Amino acid sequence: MPFCTACGRQNPDDARFCAQCGNRLVAEGAAPPVSDATATIQFGAGVPGAERSETTSDRALSAVDAAAVDALPKGHALLVVQKGPGAGSRFLLDADEVTAGRHPESGIFLDDVTVSRRHAVFRRDGATFTVEDAGSLNGTYVNRDRIEKTTITDGDEVQVGKYRLVFFAGHEGA
């Protein structure tokens, strides 16, 4: 099922346009549409902190996920579920505050008993993102370290219950 590169919504296989935002969908395996502003994200090459251990997850992106990350405008981010229920799902962080939890009204709805109803809060301040545990029972982890609140950057793994989500920030126009 194709994902929208603009908003992250999963759409039916035969859809040509996103049901949520109307963006033209890129077929899996097809090259993304050519644009005047494109971005390439390289992980590890000369990036401070890139020596961080990669043993926490398989952080390689599929071609479709990479296209979605490349299309993100600066100030937006994407969480890709790498492990756990719903692996492959993507969540767009495009608001100043997004709540993750088991509550049906959560911006990031994670339906599993290991997730608290209001588990974590992702906040955006300009182009900087933070994640804060919202008093969950099982805790929130970033790169396998339990956190109360921390800044997250490209490639960081955020664990909420059984879900392992990898964070990617938009750099288009940067």
N, C-alpha and C positions, 0 to 999 in steps of 0.2 A: 504494500500500500504506500503510495507516494506521500511524502511530507512536504508541507509548504515551506519554502526557504525564507519567507517573510515572517510568518507567525508561528511556525512549528506544528500546525494542525495536521493530523493524519487524515488523508482523504481516500475515497474509494479508488480502486485500481483504474477504472475507466474515466476518472475525472481529469479534465484539462485545466481547470481553474479551481483555486481553493474555495471551499464552501464557506469559510469564515471571513477571509479578507479579499477574495477575488483575484489574488495574485496568480499568474500563469504558473502551472506546475511543471517541473522538470522531471522527465521520465527517468527512473533509476537506470544508470549506465549511460545515459545521454549526457552530453556536455551541457553545462549550464549556459543560459543565454549570455551572449557577449554584451558587456556593459562598459561605459566609459570609466567607471570607478570599480575596480576589483581589488581584492586584498588577498594576500597569501600569508598564512600563518605558519611559521616554522617553530617547532618546539625543540628546545635544547640547544640550538646553534647560537652560542654567544649570549644566551639569556641568563641573567643572574638567577640563581636558585635552580637552574636546570639540572644540576648534579643530584637533585632530589631522587630518592629511590623510586624506580618505576615498578616495584614489586607489588604495589597496592592494587593495581588493576591493569587490564589490557586497555590502554588508552588510545589505541589506533582507531581512527574514524573511517567509516565506510565512505564511499564516494558521495553518496547523497548527504550524509551528515557533514562532510567537509564542505560541500557546496552550500549547505545551510549556514555553517559557521562563516564562510567567506562572504555571504550576503548580509550578515548582521551589521547594522549600522553601529557606529560608536555609541556607547552608552546602553547597549542592549547585550544580553548574554543568553546562552543556551545551556541547559543541563541535559545531558544524554545519559539515560539509564544504561549502565554497562553490565551490571549484575543484579539479580533479584527479579521479583515479579515485574513483568512489563519490560524486560530488557529490550533495548532499541527505541523505547519511547523517548520523546524529547519534550522539554518544557521551556518555553520562552520566558525570560526575565525582562520584561519591558516596562514595568512599573517601578515606582520608588520603593514599594514594599510588597513582597509576595510571601504569603504564608504557605508552608508545606505541612500536611498532616492528613489524618483520617477523616476529618470533618468534611462533609460534602461541599461546603462552601469554600474550602481551601483553594487558593490559586493553583497549587500543586497537590492534587488529590492522590494520596498513596494509600490504597486500600489493603492494609495488612495489619494483623493484630500486633506486630512488633512496632508499629507506628502510633504515636499518641495523636489524639484528635487535633491538637495544636502542637506540633512537634518542633518546627524550626521556622525562623523568619529570615528571608533574604532581603537585604536592603541595598539600594543604589544611591550613591552620592556622587554625582557627576559620572565619571567613568570607573569609579571604585565600587566594588561590591563587597558586602560583608554577609556572613551568616551567623545567626545567633540561636542558640538552643532556647526554646520557649518553655522550659521547665518540664521537658519530656521525661518519661520514666526510664527509657533505655539510653538516653543521651544522643547527642549529635557529634559526629566525628569528621575531621578533615584530615586527609592523608593518614588515617588510622589513629590520630590523636584526639582524645575527647576534648571538646571545646565548650566554652560558654558563649564566646563571641570572637570572631576572627575575620580578617580580610582574606578573600579568596582570589586566586589568579588563575590564568589559563592552565588547564591540565590538573587542577586540584580535584581530588576525589572527596565528595561529601557523602557520608553514610548516614542514612535516616532509616532506622530499623534494618530490614533486609535489603533495602534499596541502596545501591552504590551508583551515585550520579557523578559524572565528570563535568566540570565547569569550563565553558569556553566563552570568552568575551569578544564582542564585536570590535573590529579595528578599521572598518571601511571608512575611508575619508580621513584616517589618522595621519 
